[in-house]
Amino acid sequence: MIRRVARFAALGAVAVDGAGAWLDWQQDGRPLSLRWAALATAIALVPCALAFLAAVAKRLRQPAGSQGPIRTVDTIRLPLVVPRGYVGAAVLGGIATLAAMGERFGLYIFFAGVALIALALSQARPRAPIGRLNRA
């Protein structure tokens, strides 16, 4: 449930930030205040952080899974899994942020990139315990 709320909040913040960037880019349009864009992003970060903390807490409650030998390569993997689509959105948000540096509307794009990265982290799920799946 919290992941769904985080998804809608982050996408709403990206929409507000994108609208602010577009309005700021238009010379004749009235720009959206940067404070409103920052507020929308800050509000979206709360459920995203809660969803990420819930995934971390769920992972910490899983058993260690130390039955049998474990391959070394598998111990390097992160204990959380993020769906590829969300990782792609976070990467595109980072690229857009870098591309907009120095532009008047750059801060709006920066806030949208932050919201997309928070969205990706909020959709993380715990990985299965290592010992259970990777017996030699």
Order of alpha helices (4+ residues) and beta strands (2+ residues): alpha-alpha-alpha-beta-alpha-alpha-beta-alpha
